[in-house]
């Protein structure tokens, strides 16, 4: 049988408040849940799918900065000021 997680455990895992975890669970962001009275439990497969959809591969440092260095900025040169 798959492991079940409570809203408190989900909140600790995804680092959010208990209120936010409950809202995400009831809105269906973790897929199918097991309901026991007023309490909702999240299946481990639903938690894994949620975490997988929210994470991505890290971007290599050099690619992120466009080849290893940031482009040089041009200095702003104000034009001629005219007063009306």
C-alpha positions as CSV (number, residue, x, y, z in Angstrom):
1,X,0.0,0.0,0.0
2,X,1.2,3.5,-0.8
3,X,2.3,5.9,1.9
4,X,-0.2,8.6,2.9
5,X,0.8,12.1,3.9
6,X,-1.2,14.5,6.1
7,X,-1.6,18.2,5.4
8,X,1.0,19.0,8.1
9,X,3.5,16.7,6.5
10,X,2.9,18.2,3.1
11,X,3.3,21.7,4.5
12,X,6.7,20.7,5.9
13,X,7.9,19.0,2.7
14,X,6.9,21.8,0.3
15,X,7.8,24.5,2.9
16,X,4.5,26.4,3.1
17,X,1.9,27.1,5.7
18,X,-0.6,24.6,6.8
19,X,-3.4,26.7,5.3
20,X,-1.7,26.8,1.9
21,X,-1.1,23.0,2.0
22,X,-4.7,22.4,2.8
23,X,-5.8,24.7,0.0
24,X,-3.5,22.9,-2.5
25,X,-4.7,19.5,-1.4
26,X,-8.4,20.4,-1.7
27,X,-7.9,22.1,-5.1
28,X,-6.5,18.9,-6.5
29,X,-2.9,19.9,-7.1
30,X,-1.7,16.6,-5.6
31,X,-4.0,14.5,-7.7
32,X,-6.3,11.9,-6.1
33,X,-6.5,12.0,-2.3
34,X,-7.8,9.7,0.4
35,X,-10.6,11.4,2.4
36,X,-11.3,10.2,6.0
37,X,-14.1,12.4,7.3
38,X,-12.8,16.0,7.3
39,X,-9.1,15.0,6.8
40,X,-7.5,14.6,3.4
41,X,-4.5,12.4,2.9
42,X,-2.2,12.7,-0.1
43,X,-0.8,9.6,-1.8
44,X,3.0,9.4,-2.2
45,X,2.7,9.2,-6.0
46,X,0.7,12.4,-6.0
47,X,3.3,14.2,-3.9
48,X,6.1,12.9,-6.2
49,X,4.2,14.1,-9.3
50,X,3.7,17.5,-7.7
51,X,7.3,17.9,-6.8
52,X,8.5,16.8,-10.2
53,X,6.2,19.3,-11.9
54,X,7.5,22.1,-9.7
55,X,11.2,21.5,-10.1
56,X,13.4,21.8,-13.2
57,X,17.0,21.1,-14.1
58,X,19.5,23.8,-12.9
59,X,20.7,26.2,-15.6
60,X,24.5,26.1,-16.1
61,X,26.1,29.3,-14.9
62,X,27.8,30.2,-18.1
63,X,24.7,29.7,-20.2
64,X,22.6,31.7,-17.8
65,X,24.9,34.7,-18.2
66,X,25.2,34.4,-22.0
67,X,28.6,32.8,-22.3
68,X,30.2,33.5,-19.0
69,X,29.9,37.3,-18.7
70,X,27.2,39.8,-18.6
71,X,26.8,42.2,-21.5
72,X,28.3,45.7,-20.9
73,X,25.9,48.5,-20.3
74,X,26.0,51.7,-22.2
75,X,26.1,54.9,-20.3
76,X,23.0,57.0,-20.5
77,X,23.6,60.2,-22.3
78,X,20.9,62.8,-21.8
79,X,19.8,64.7,-24.9
80,X,19.5,68.5,-25.1
81,X,17.1,69.8,-22.5
82,X,14.5,72.3,-23.6
83,X,12.1,74.2,-21.3
84,X,8.7,75.3,-22.5
